[in-house]
């Protein structure tokens, strides 16, 4: 009995952020991925750069008046379940994950190290209702990646906010 009650409470808390968005639509933000397959240079700090960019993307969208960000732990857990078969969560998977979490939008992207000082930030915003991308961006990041990748993520988040605001009005 207690386990069932606890499981119900956990499920309610996980889905609450997407369902309580009120007038602000929910957006699921998948953790950015390091694209080592297309990287010309691999370094020990590559994943830290991607983590910093993901943090900035989340922080910028959380401060937005246009959207409510779905709990990132719930998104990560849903993605992990979707990837349990060994396949990376592609675009249809991301849309399906967002739909299960009650989100109207989903953001996913990657960062790759093209050379020592040149990185590429690529990200997309999908409309969960149609499964179609509504914003596709790619930035070449030059300079200190630990500083510049979060700047690229911040710029993309601002464009997401503007795009969603324009689509809803």
TAKA-V871476 format. One record per backbone hydrogen bond with DSSP energy under -0.5 kcal/mol. NH is the residue of the N-H (numbers start at 0). CO is the residue of the C=O. E is the energy in kcal/mol with one decimal. If there is no record, write none. Layout:
NH;CO;E
NH;CO;E
This chain:
4;0;-2.4
5;1;-2.8
6;2;-2.8
7;3;-2.4
8;4;-2.2
9;5;-2.5
10;6;-2.5
11;7;-2.4
12;8;-2.3
13;9;-2.3
14;10;-2.0
15;11;-1.5
16;12;-0.6
18;14;-1.7
19;15;-2.2
20;17;-0.6
23;20;-2.1
24;22;-0.6
24;65;-0.7
26;67;-2.4
27;104;-2.6
29;27;-0.6
29;106;-2.7
32;108;-1.8
34;32;-0.6
34;110;-2.8
35;33;-1.3
38;35;-0.5
39;112;-1.6
40;112;-1.6
45;42;-1.4
48;44;-1.7
49;45;-1.8
50;46;-2.4
51;47;-2.3
52;48;-2.0
53;49;-2.5
54;50;-2.4
55;51;-1.9
56;52;-2.4
57;53;-2.6
58;54;-2.6
59;55;-2.6
60;56;-2.2
61;57;-2.7
62;58;-1.4
63;60;-1.2
67;24;-2.3
69;26;-2.6
74;70;-1.9
75;71;-2.7
76;72;-2.3
77;73;-2.2
78;74;-2.5
79;75;-2.4
80;76;-2.1
81;77;-2.0
82;78;-2.0
83;80;-1.1
85;82;-2.5
89;87;-0.9
93;89;-2.7
94;90;-2.3
95;91;-2.3
96;92;-2.8
97;93;-2.4
98;94;-2.5
99;95;-2.4
100;96;-1.6
101;98;-1.4
102;97;-2.8
103;25;-2.2
104;25;-1.6
105;125;-1.7
106;27;-2.6
107;123;-2.0
109;121;-3.0
110;32;-2.6
111;119;-2.2
113;111;-0.8
113;117;-1.7
114;117;-2.1
118;116;-0.5
118;140;-3.2
119;111;-2.8
120;138;-3.0
121;109;-2.8
121;119;-0.5
122;136;-2.4
123;107;-2.9
124;134;-2.6
125;105;-3.1
126;131;-2.6
127;103;-2.3
127;125;-0.7
128;103;-0.6
130;126;-2.7
131;126;-0.5
133;124;-3.0
134;124;-1.3
136;122;-2.8
138;120;-3.3
140;118;-3.4
140;138;-0.6
141;139;-0.5
142;116;-1.6
144;142;-0.6
146;143;-1.1
147;143;-2.9
148;144;-2.3
150;146;-0.8
151;147;-2.3
152;148;-2.3
153;149;-2.4
154;150;-2.4
155;151;-2.3
156;152;-2.5
157;153;-2.1
158;154;-1.9
159;155;-2.4
160;156;-2.5
161;157;-2.3
162;158;-2.7
163;159;-2.9
164;160;-2.3
165;161;-2.2
166;162;-2.2
167;163;-1.9
168;164;-0.8
